[in-house]
Amino acid sequence: DVLFNCTHGFCLPVAFLLTPSLIFCSSKKIRDRPASSGARKEPKKDPRDVALQMLDALVEEKAWEMELRHYYSTVTNVLRIYLEEQYSISALEMTGTEITRVLPQIRMDEEMRRVIRAFLVASDFAKYAEKGHSGRDLRGEIDLVRNFVERYPAPETVVDEGDKSAQGS
């Protein structure tokens, strides 16, 4: 009876202080509660399939006819998203040059590493280019990114072509 006696004038302030805490805790419990078995979760899309679909769309749109900066931004974003999703490399937050520094984390043959590095450096330079052409085969660069995605689908399946011991031979 004494607990609920509000004649002391502190019940109302205490209620105002406790109410937000109770709401927060109860809403957190609801959010953290596992979804019911009836709720369907979208399966995560394969990063490889997503990248290949994006590259197909670029070919269909003839992306190589875009303004140079926009072209490089678009094509490198496909590569960045792929690296982020497939290899957990924070590529979306990096410049092309920064990405070249983490490429050794991905087991690939040296020729592919060299070609990807050249593409990323060219994409960095394109940011500062005036209108015009980079002198590079822009259509071929989409194929280069496609080749990388197709040849290096997942970290656990990648084998350095020069490393015969990893292949079990």
Disulfide bonds with the S-S distance in Angstrom:
none
